[in-house]
Amino acid sequence: MLMMNLSRWHDIYLTKSNRVDIFRLLGTQDQELKTLEWDCWMLRRDAYRTLVKLYDGGGDESYARFWAEKFGWRFDQLRSPSIRDWLCKNDDAALADPAKPGGPSDYSDPNPVDAEHVMNMMRSNFPEDAVEWVMRAKWTGPVQVPWERIDKDDIEGWAASHQPDAVNRFAKDIKAGTGHTNPSVLIQDNNTPKAIIIDGHHRALAHHKLGQPVLAYLGQIDARDRQAAEETHSKQVHSGADPGNV
């Protein structure tokens, strides 16, 4: 059964990932591409979970290694505690049910988040050396942070404050519930009375425009990492109205 599932998922994964490559080659950035990318990720996640069960059950290592590589995983990642906690610890169906309290679907309930999860989200938009500090922070989220809790002293210096079209695009997606708009990334240290936006200024302003708290991952950092964290945004790959800025 495991082999049948992996083989079937891989056929679907290849079809969808090939379409993603074509979209990217053509420079096309639209909702269909985002949906395809999300589908590919979910297939990789399900394959990872299946392979972990196989590995823990003493299954054939060469078989697990073969299929791990087919889905873009390294064999050693099947043993990674942080990746296991992120992808295998919780039952997604329960967490996605708004009727059930707690878990990532309940934004009123602060939830510890593995730093690797925030790191992987930011890797798509920042070089590795710009986000090393993320792994040293303690993360909670996604949580809804009231606007008055955000440090806005430099709001006129935010590029997002002068790009209303981009903010409106995010606001439209958030209101419609379309796309996969990531939470903003905020930090605090013991010397900081308010939360500082490190990534996701457009998304924060979009939530504020809609009269909503800011949906965010909140990192408690050591004061020594403050400068590195605040310099992160200057190294952003996709920004403003760039469709890659999600």
Backbone as CSV, one residue per row, in Angstrom:
resi,resn,N_x,N_y,N_z,CA_x,CA_y,CA_z,C_x,C_y,C_z
1,MET,0.826,-1.199,0.000,0.000,0.000,0.000,0.869,1.262,0.000
2,LEU,1.945,1.246,0.820,2.829,2.406,0.866,3.425,2.683,-0.507
3,MET,3.870,1.623,-1.161,4.491,1.798,-2.473,3.482,2.326,-3.483
4,MET,2.233,1.826,-3.395,1.192,2.290,-4.318,0.905,3.771,-4.099
5,ASN,0.810,4.183,-2.821,0.549,5.585,-2.532,1.671,6.474,-3.033
6,LEU,2.911,6.093,-2.720,4.053,6.903,-3.119,4.161,6.998,-4.631
7,SER,3.934,5.882,-5.300,4.020,5.880,-6.767,2.931,6.761,-7.377
8,ARG,1.717,6.645,-6.835,0.600,7.442,-7.356,0.825,8.933,-7.082
9,TRP,1.254,9.245,-5.852,1.516,10.641,-5.507,2.637,11.216,-6.369
10,HIS,3.637,10.380,-6.650,4.770,10.886,-7.431,4.348,11.212,-8.861
11,ASP,3.467,10.402,-9.435,2.961,10.699,-10.779,2.251,12.058,-10.787
12,ILE,1.423,12.301,-9.765,0.709,13.580,-9.671,1.696,14.713,-9.424
13,TYR,2.669,14.455,-8.546,3.681,15.463,-8.212,4.470,15.870,-9.453
14,LEU,4.865,14.903,-10.269,5.616,15.205,-11.487,4.795,16.060,-12.448
15,THR,3.532,15.695,-12.601,2.657,16.440,-13.512,2.519,17.895,-13.058
16,LYS,2.249,18.074,-11.770,2.048,19.423,-11.249,3.345,20.228,-11.222
17,SER,4.449,19.595,-10.827,5.717,20.327,-10.768,6.196,20.712,-12.164
18,ASN,5.904,19.878,-13.169,6.251,20.245,-14.547,5.466,21.472,-14.995
19,ARG,4.209,21.552,-14.590,3.401,22.721,-14.932,3.929,23.969,-14.224
20,VAL,4.382,23.785,-12.976,4.989,24.900,-12.244,6.208,25.421,-12.988
21,ASP,7.047,24.496,-13.464,8.257,24.884,-14.202,7.907,25.659,-15.471
22,ILE,6.848,25.232,-16.148,6.426,25.917,-17.374,5.943,27.329,-17.060
23,PHE,5.131,27.460,-16.002,4.646,28.787,-15.578,5.824,29.712,-15.284
24,ARG,6.801,29.188,-14.537,7.951,30.004,-14.156,8.794,30.365,-15.369
25,LEU,8.945,29.424,-16.301,9.714,29.682,-17.518,9.072,30.787,-18.343
26,LEU,7.751,30.801,-18.348,7.011,31.817,-19.105,6.898,33.135,-18.336
27,GLY,7.339,33.116,-17.085,7.243,34.322,-16.271,5.835,34.600,-15.797
28,THR,4.985,33.567,-15.796,3.596,33.744,-15.393,3.473,33.670,-13.878
29,GLN,2.802,34.655,-13.304,2.570,34.681,-11.861,1.086,34.927,-11.629
30,ASP,0.335,33.879,-11.317,-1.082,34.071,-11.026,-1.534,33.048,-9.993
31,GLN,-2.819,33.054,-9.718,-3.354,32.190,-8.673,-3.173,30.717,-9.008
32,GLU,-3.267,30.358,-10.280,-3.107,28.956,-10.652,-1.711,28.445,-10.293
33,LEU,-0.692,29.287,-10.498,0.666,28.899,-10.139,0.776,28.679,-8.636
34,LYS,0.216,29.594,-7.856,0.276,29.448,-6.406,-0.430,28.172,-5.955
35,THR,-1.560,27.862,-6.580,-2.297,26.643,-6.240,-1.470,25.408,-6.563
36,LEU,-0.822,25.416,-7.735,0.021,24.282,-8.123,1.189,24.109,-7.163
37,GLU,1.805,25.218,-6.767,2.925,25.149,-5.829,2.465,24.583,-4.487
38,TRP,1.278,25.007,-4.054,0.736,24.500,-2.803,0.443,23.006,-2.904
39,ASP,-0.134,22.568,-4.017,-0.428,21.147,-4.220,0.854,20.317,-4.180
40,CYS,1.909,20.837,-4.807,3.195,20.125,-4.815,3.737,19.999,-3.398
41,TRP,3.611,21.072,-2.639,4.092,21.025,-1.262,3.322,20.003,-0.437
42,MET,1.993,19.949,-0.586,1.187,19.005,0.176,1.528,17.563,-0.191
43,LEU,1.831,17.319,-1.462,2.247,15.980,-1.881,3.590,15.613,-1.255
44,ARG,4.510,16.584,-1.216,5.807,16.341,-0.574,5.623,16.066,0.916
45,ARG,4.726,16.832,1.546,4.472,16.628,2.975,3.915,15.240,3.247
46,ASP,2.923,14.817,2.457,2.322,13.498,2.664,3.335,12.386,2.415
47,ALA,4.198,12.583,1.421,5.245,11.592,1.149,6.201,11.509,2.331
48,TYR,6.546,12.678,2.898,7.458,12.702,4.044,6.853,11.914,5.209
49,ARG,5.601,12.159,5.505,4.945,11.460,6.610,4.943,9.952,6.384
50,THR,4.656,9.546,5.162,4.639,8.122,4.843,6.019,7.502,4.994
51,LEU,7.036,8.220,4.533,8.400,7.710,4.609,8.897,7.641,6.053
52,VAL,8.466,8.570,6.890,8.831,8.517,8.308,8.241,7.264,8.960
53,LYS,6.996,6.962,8.644,6.379,5.737,9.173,7.137,4.503,8.701
54,LEU,7.543,4.525,7.453,8.309,3.411,6.893,9.657,3.284,7.603
55,TYR,10.310,4.420,7.798,11.623,4.428,8.451,11.519,3.950,9.895
56,ASP,10.533,4.484,10.625,10.370,4.108,12.031,9.967,2.649,12.181
57,GLY,9.316,2.103,11.179,8.891,0.706,11.227,9.970,-0.271,10.784
58,GLY,11.179,0.260,10.557,12.281,-0.616,10.163,12.223,-1.052,8.714
59,GLY,11.589,-0.246,7.875,11.492,-0.582,6.460,12.831,-0.521,5.746
60,ASP,12.834,-0.962,4.521,14.059,-1.017,3.733,14.631,0.388,3.514
61,GLU,15.889,0.597,3.921,16.492,1.920,3.830,16.659,2.375,2.391
62,SER,17.060,1.482,1.499,17.268,1.867,0.097,15.951,2.305,-0.541
63,TYR,14.852,1.658,-0.144,13.531,2.025,-0.659,13.151,3.421,-0.165
64,ALA,13.349,3.659,1.156,13.025,4.963,1.727,13.895,6.051,1.118
65,ARG,15.171,5.750,0.936,16.089,6.728,0.349,15.668,7.059,-1.088
66,PHE,15.278,6.051,-1.852,14.870,6.234,-3.253,13.677,7.183,-3.342
67,TRP,12.627,6.920,-2.522,11.429,7.728,-2.616,11.607,9.107,-1.991
68,ALA,12.454,9.205,-0.977,12.735,10.519,-0.391,13.309,11.442,-1.450
69,GLU,14.269,10.949,-2.208,14.894,11.761,-3.260,13.903,12.115,-4.357
70,LYS,12.964,11.212,-4.633,11.964,11.475,-5.671,11.089,12.679,-5.310
71,PHE,10.890,12.876,-4.010,10.040,13.982,-3.560,10.859,15.160,-3.043
72,GLY,12.156,15.162,-3.314,12.986,16.299,-2.952,13.416,16.343,-1.504
73,TRP,13.363,15.201,-0.802,13.839,15.133,0.575,15.178,14.431,0.633
74,ARG,16.051,14.864,1.551,17.261,14.101,1.836,16.914,12.995,2.828
75,PHE,17.585,11.873,2.722,17.286,10.749,3.598,17.467,11.125,5.069
76,ASP,18.506,11.928,5.373,18.753,12.296,6.767,17.634,13.179,7.336
77,GLN,16.854,13.828,6.457,15.751,14.656,6.942,14.624,13.827,7.546
78,LEU,14.592,12.532,7.225,13.580,11.662,7.828,13.824,11.484,9.325
79,ARG,15.047,11.776,9.766,15.392,11.641,11.183,15.392,12.990,11.900
80,SER,15.178,14.083,11.179,15.280,15.416,11.757,14.148,15.696,12.749
81,PRO,14.458,15.923,14.041,13.398,16.192,15.027,12.580,17.436,14.688
82,SER,13.252,18.503,14.208,12.518,19.742,13.935,11.548,19.568,12.774
83,ILE,11.980,18.867,11.709,11.083,18.648,10.567,9.959,17.700,10.951
84,ARG,10.272,16.685,11.738,9.228,15.759,12.211,8.179,16.507,13.042
85,ASP,8.653,17.371,13.961,7.706,18.132,14.787,6.801,18.998,13.936
86,TRP,7.391,19.586,12.896,6.634,20.482,12.016,5.627,19.726,11.167
87,LEU,6.042,18.607,10.564,5.212,17.941,9.564,4.424,16.751,10.084
88,CYS,4.841,16.182,11.220,4.212,14.933,11.662,3.517,15.025,13.016
89,LYS,3.818,16.076,13.783,3.369,16.108,15.168,1.862,16.229,15.296
90,ASN,1.249,17.094,14.497,-0.178,17.383,14.647,-1.002,16.813,13.516
91,ASP,-2.264,16.597,13.813,-3.201,16.151,12.791,-3.780,17.364,12.094
92,ASP,-3.438,17.540,10.831,-3.829,18.751,10.104,-5.331,18.925,10.005
93,ALA,-6.050,17.819,9.880,-7.501,17.931,9.721,-8.111,18.575,10.965
94,ALA,-7.605,18.171,12.143,-8.129,18.748,13.375,-7.715,20.196,13.520
95,LEU,-6.466,20.483,13.180,-5.978,21.847,13.321,-6.680,22.806,12.377
96,ALA,-7.120,22.300,11.251,-7.763,23.153,10.254,-9.239,23.396,10.573
97,ASP,-9.755,22.712,11.586,-11.163,22.829,11.930,-11.365,24.006,12.882
98,PRO,-11.964,25.104,12.409,-12.154,26.290,13.262,-13.004,26.012,14.490
99,ALA,-13.801,24.919,14.458,-14.666,24.603,15.581,-13.892,24.022,16.755
100,LYS,-12.636,23.617,16.520,-11.824,23.018,17.570,-10.839,24.048,18.103
101,PRO,-10.877,24.320,19.411,-9.982,25.336,19.975,-8.541,24.865,20.015
102,GLY,-7.635,25.838,20.007,-6.218,25.528,20.082,-5.643,25.180,18.735
103,GLY,-4.327,25.133,18.661,-3.673,24.800,17.406,-3.581,25.988,16.485
104,PRO,-2.859,25.851,15.375,-2.617,26.977,14.479,-3.865,27.599,13.874
105,SER,-4.993,26.880,13.859,-6.197,27.483,13.281,-6.895,28.421,14.260
106,ASP,-6.502,28.368,15.534,-7.111,29.216,16.548,-6.158,30.363,16.846
107,TYR,-6.382,31.521,16.224,-5.446,32.629,16.336,-5.514,33.337,17.693
108,SER,-6.514,32.986,18.502,-6.582,33.574,19.837,-5.764,32.773,20.840
109,ASP,-5.218,31.640,20.405,-4.471,30.754,21.284,-3.004,30.760,20.884
110,PRO,-2.107,31.351,21.699,-0.690,31.363,21.338,-0.128,29.948,21.272
111,ASN,0.503,29.621,20.168,1.045,28.279,19.980,2.541,28.338,19.711
112,PRO,3.338,27.538,20.432,4.767,27.486,20.125,4.965,26.994,18.691
113,VAL,5.907,27.602,17.998,6.194,27.237,16.606,7.675,26.918,16.479
114,ASP,7.984,25.807,15.818,9.381,25.460,15.598,10.032,26.518,14.718
115,ALA,11.217,26.972,15.107,11.918,28.003,14.338,12.135,27.585,12.893
116,GLU,12.264,26.282,12.654,12.492,25.785,11.295,11.321,26.126,10.384
117,HIS,10.106,26.164,10.958,8.919,26.501,10.159,9.004,27.947,9.662
118,VAL,9.339,28.867,10.568,9.474,30.271,10.178,10.648,30.429,9.216
119,MET,11.720,29.710,9.487,12.908,29.765,8.638,12.568,29.341,7.210
120,ASN,11.850,28.245,7.060,11.494,27.756,5.722,10.595,28.740,4.990
121,MET,9.699,29.393,5.719,8.817,30.385,5.094,9.633,31.559,4.560
122,MET,10.653,31.972,5.320,11.434,33.147,4.943,12.508,32.824,3.900
123,ARG,12.904,31.573,3.813,13.941,31.194,2.853,13.542,31.505,1.412
124,SER,12.246,31.496,1.140,11.792,31.743,-0.235,11.996,33.189,-0.653
125,ASN,12.298,34.070,0.317,12.364,35.495,0.001,13.622,36.188,0.521
126,PHE,14.477,35.408,1.212,15.687,35.992,1.788,16.855,35.023,1.654
127,PRO,18.068,35.538,1.464,19.238,34.665,1.448,19.464,34.071,2.838
128,GLU,20.117,32.915,2.869,20.289,32.177,4.118,20.978,33.009,5.203
129,ASP,22.000,33.759,4.828,22.745,34.499,5.851,21.939,35.640,6.466
130,ALA,20.859,36.032,5.786,20.037,37.135,6.304,19.058,36.673,7.379
131,VAL,18.818,35.369,7.460,17.795,34.865,8.388,18.355,33.854,9.395
132,GLU,19.658,33.824,9.564,20.252,32.901,10.530,19.720,33.143,11.942
133,TRP,19.438,34.394,12.278,18.949,34.740,13.617,17.608,34.094,13.936
134,VAL,16.847,33.750,12.908,15.519,33.155,13.105,15.614,31.881,13.955
135,MET,16.663,31.087,13.726,16.799,29.817,14.432,17.115,29.999,15.913
136,ARG,17.530,31.194,16.291,17.865,31.442,17.705,16.689,32.059,18.476
137,ALA,15.627,32.401,17.771,14.462,33.026,18.416,13.468,31.964,18.890
138,LYS,12.598,32.353,19.811,11.497,31.500,20.257,10.213,32.046,19.648
139,TRP,9.513,31.210,18.894,8.406,31.670,18.069,7.046,31.230,18.590
140,THR,6.076,32.100,18.368,4.677,31.837,18.681,3.842,32.238,17.471
141,GLY,2.768,31.479,17.210,1.895,31.905,16.129,1.274,30.770,15.331
142,PRO,0.557,31.153,14.258,0.177,32.536,13.950,-0.795,33.081,14.994
143,VAL,-0.565,34.309,15.386,-1.439,34.980,16.347,-1.881,36.321,15.764
144,GLN,-2.967,36.847,16.295,-3.472,38.138,15.850,-2.951,39.220,16.801
145,VAL,-2.120,40.090,16.279,-1.483,41.128,17.086,-2.229,42.446,16.866
146,PRO,-2.774,43.041,17.930,-3.490,44.324,17.777,-2.571,45.399,17.193
147,TRP,-3.148,46.268,16.387,-2.372,47.317,15.719,-1.624,48.201,16.718
148,GLU,-2.229,48.446,17.877,-1.584,49.313,18.863,-0.369,48.642,19.523
149,ARG,-0.225,47.346,19.323,0.933,46.638,19.868,2.135,46.671,18.930
150,ILE,1.954,47.257,17.731,3.021,47.268,16.728,3.806,48.578,16.805
151,ASP,5.111,48.465,16.686,5.976,49.651,16.659,5.826,50.331,15.300
152,LYS,5.225,51.534,15.310,4.953,52.260,14.059,5.715,53.580,13.996
153,ASP,6.748,53.720,14.821,7.488,54.988,14.862,8.058,55.366,13.498
154,ASP,8.419,54.347,12.702,9.038,54.605,11.399,8.094,54.266,10.248
155,ILE,6.792,54.350,10.498,5.830,53.904,9.490,5.974,54.660,8.163
156,GLU,6.354,55.920,8.204,6.531,56.681,6.965,7.766,56.213,6.201
157,GLY,8.641,55.522,6.881,9.830,54.982,6.218,9.604,53.608,5.622
158,TRP,8.446,53.001,5.899,8.141,51.698,5.308,7.843,51.894,3.820
159,ALA,8.456,51.092,2.978,8.139,51.158,1.544,6.652,50.886,1.328
160,ALA,6.093,49.988,2.150,4.681,49.624,2.004,3.748,50.811,2.196
161,SER,4.161,51.796,2.996,3.319,52.958,3.242,3.155,53.824,2.001
162,HIS,4.023,53.608,1.024,3.983,54.407,-0.210,3.645,53.551,-1.435
163,GLN,3.108,52.344,-1.172,2.726,51.437,-2.254,1.299,50.944,-2.015
164,PRO,0.321,51.860,-2.116,-1.069,51.499,-1.800,-1.637,50.411,-2.697
165,ASP,-1.185,50.345,-3.949,-1.713,49.312,-4.844,-1.342,47.922,-4.349
166,ALA,-0.097,47.772,-3.881,0.341,46.482,-3.361,-0.419,46.130,-2.088
167,VAL,-0.621,47.119,-1.211,-1.381,46.879,0.014,-2.813,46.476,-0.330
168,ASN,-3.399,47.156,-1.304,-4.767,46.824,-1.717,-4.855,45.416,-2.288
169,ARG,-3.807,45.001,-3.008,-3.795,43.635,-3.557,-3.845,42.613,-2.429
170,PHE,-3.034,42.842,-1.395,-3.038,41.923,-0.258,-4.375,41.971,0.469
171,ALA,-4.917,43.167,0.648,-6.196,43.306,1.343,-7.305,42.559,0.602
172,LYS,-7.269,42.641,-0.715,-8.282,41.942,-1.530,-8.172,40.432,-1.340
173,ASP,-6.929,39.904,-1.358,-6.725,38.469,-1.186,-7.123,38.010,0.213
174,ILE,-6.766,38.817,1.223,-7.088,38.451,2.601,-8.603,38.434,2.803
175,LYS,-9.276,39.451,2.289,-10.731,39.535,2.448,-11.432,38.390,1.737
176,ALA,-10.925,38.032,0.561,-11.559,36.967,-0.223,-11.149,35.581,0.262
177,GLY,-10.075,35.524,1.068,-9.585,34.221,1.520,-8.913,33.440,0.422
178,THR,-8.431,34.138,-0.605,-7.789,33.473,-1.732,-6.279,33.500,-1.559
179,GLY,-5.611,32.649,-2.295,-4.158,32.625,-2.272,-3.645,32.031,-0.972
180,HIS,-2.356,32.138,-0.765,-1.723,31.599,0.434,-0.860,32.710,1.033
181,THR,-1.518,33.767,1.477,-0.813,34.921,2.017,-0.202,34.568,3.362
182,ASN,1.115,34.637,3.456,1.815,34.271,4.684,1.559,35.282,5.795
183,PRO,1.626,34.841,7.048,1.586,35.800,8.155,2.814,36.710,8.103
184,SER,2.716,37.880,8.705,3.877,38.748,8.856,4.814,38.129,9.889
185,VAL,6.044,38.631,9.922,7.023,38.153,10.898,7.388,39.328,11.808
186,LEU,7.111,39.190,13.101,7.362,40.234,14.078,8.350,39.739,15.130
187,ILE,9.063,40.665,15.753,9.974,40.300,16.834,9.785,41.216,18.037
188,GLN,10.238,40.723,19.168,10.357,41.521,20.380,11.554,41.008,21.161
189,ASP,12.181,41.891,21.932,13.153,41.451,22.920,12.782,42.095,24.242
190,ASN,13.518,41.788,25.285,13.157,42.296,26.606,13.242,43.813,26.712
191,ASN,13.940,44.433,25.753,14.082,45.897,25.769,13.088,46.584,24.836
192,THR,12.194,45.800,24.224,11.280,46.338,23.223,9.850,46.319,23.755
193,PRO,9.228,47.473,23.973,7.863,47.480,24.499,6.820,47.064,23.469
194,LYS,7.158,47.212,22.189,6.207,46.847,21.138,6.865,45.897,20.134
195,ALA,6.027,45.243,19.325,6.516,44.285,18.335,6.971,45.018,17.072
196,ILE,8.089,44.595,16.541,8.673,45.218,15.344,8.431,44.313,14.144
197,ILE,7.940,44.894,13.059,7.713,44.113,11.840,9.052,43.915,11.127
198,ILE,9.414,42.657,10.921,10.637,42.329,10.189,10.319,42.018,8.733
199,ASP,9.217,41.314,8.518,8.781,40.993,7.152,7.259,41.018,7.115
200,GLY,6.703,41.504,6.006,5.253,41.513,5.870,4.607,42.847,6.196
201,HIS,5.306,43.944,5.897,4.729,45.276,6.141,3.463,45.491,5.311
202,HIS,3.489,45.061,4.033,2.302,45.212,3.179,1.119,44.427,3.763
203,ARG,1.391,43.207,4.220,0.331,42.372,4.780,-0.208,42.978,6.072
204,ALA,0.689,43.540,6.875,0.249,44.179,8.116,-0.661,45.367,7.814
205,LEU,-0.258,46.198,6.864,-1.083,47.348,6.496,-2.405,46.909,5.872
206,ALA,-2.374,45.789,5.150,-3.610,45.274,4.545,-4.596,44.837,5.628
207,HIS,-4.095,44.131,6.642,-4.975,43.735,7.752,-5.524,44.976,8.466
208,HIS,-4.654,45.970,8.665,-5.104,47.206,9.330,-6.160,47.914,8.488
209,LYS,-5.966,47.929,7.192,-6.930,48.554,6.264,-8.306,47.882,6.383
210,LEU,-8.294,46.575,6.644,-9.536,45.816,6.775,-10.099,45.874,8.191
211,GLY,-9.413,46.611,9.073,-9.876,46.712,10.451,-9.590,45.472,11.265
212,GLN,-8.563,44.715,10.855,-8.223,43.461,11.520,-6.888,43.586,12.262
213,PRO,-6.693,42.754,13.300,-5.353,42.662,13.889,-4.390,42.083,12.852
214,VAL,-3.109,42.228,13.088,-2.097,41.725,12.162,-1.837,40.251,12.451
215,LEU,-2.035,39.417,11.446,-1.747,37.983,11.575,-0.242,37.791,11.451
216,ALA,0.378,37.173,12.462,1.846,37.148,12.468,2.418,35.986,13.256
217,TYR,3.670,35.663,12.907,4.524,34.861,13.771,5.324,35.855,14.609
218,LEU,5.343,35.650,15.915,6.019,36.572,16.821,7.221,35.874,17.440
219,GLY,8.406,36.439,17.212,9.633,35.850,17.727,10.198,36.624,18.897
220,GLN,10.485,35.926,19.973,11.168,36.541,21.113,12.659,36.330,20.890
221,ILE,13.409,37.431,20.720,14.812,37.324,20.367,15.713,37.828,21.489
222,ASP,16.958,37.426,21.412,17.978,37.985,22.285,18.317,39.375,21.751
223,ALA,18.531,40.327,22.649,18.823,41.700,22.231,20.028,41.774,21.298
224,ARG,20.934,40.782,21.405,22.124,40.773,20.546,21.781,40.493,19.088
225,ASP,20.595,39.911,18.845,20.169,39.625,17.473,19.315,40.745,16.886
226,ARG,19.083,41.786,17.655,18.183,42.853,17.219,18.646,43.488,15.908
227,GLN,19.927,43.826,15.808,20.419,44.486,14.608,20.296,43.573,13.385
228,ALA,20.696,42.311,13.550,20.612,41.362,12.429,19.170,41.206,11.965
229,ALA,18.244,41.144,12.905,16.836,40.987,12.552,16.320,42.212,11.805
230,GLU,16.681,43.403,12.277,16.177,44.621,11.652,16.797,44.860,10.276
231,GLU,17.949,44.274,10.010,18.592,44.424,8.696,18.071,43.422,7.674
232,THR,17.271,42.461,8.135,16.778,41.399,7.255,16.046,41.956,6.039
233,HIS,15.170,42.911,6.258,14.299,43.382,5.185,15.070,44.026,4.035
234,SER,16.246,44.563,4.330,17.043,45.195,3.272,17.599,44.179,2.280
235,LYS,17.521,42.885,2.637,18.054,41.829,1.767,16.949,41.023,1.099
236,GLN,15.735,41.544,1.141,14.586,40.839,0.583,14.722,40.662,-0.932
237,VAL,14.365,39.461,-1.419,14.443,39.163,-2.851,13.213,39.695,-3.574
238,HIS,12.008,39.346,-3.054,10.741,39.796,-3.658,10.116,40.829,-2.737
239,SER,9.703,41.956,-3.279,9.121,42.998,-2.449,8.014,43.718,-3.193
240,GLY,7.300,44.569,-2.444,6.265,45.412,-3.051,5.241,44.635,-3.832
241,ALA,5.013,45.035,-5.074,3.993,44.424,-5.920,4.491,43.169,-6.627
242,ASP,5.734,42.771,-6.393,6.277,41.558,-6.998,5.383,40.381,-6.625
243,PRO,4.848,39.616,-7.589,3.985,38.479,-7.267,4.658,37.444,-6.383
244,GLY,6.000,37.428,-6.357,6.704,36.492,-5.500,6.649,36.870,-4.050
245,ASN,6.180,38.094,-3.767,6.066,38.577,-2.387,4.701,38.164,-1.846
246,VAL,4.662,37.028,-1.163,3.397,36.505,-0.643,3.341,36.585,0.877
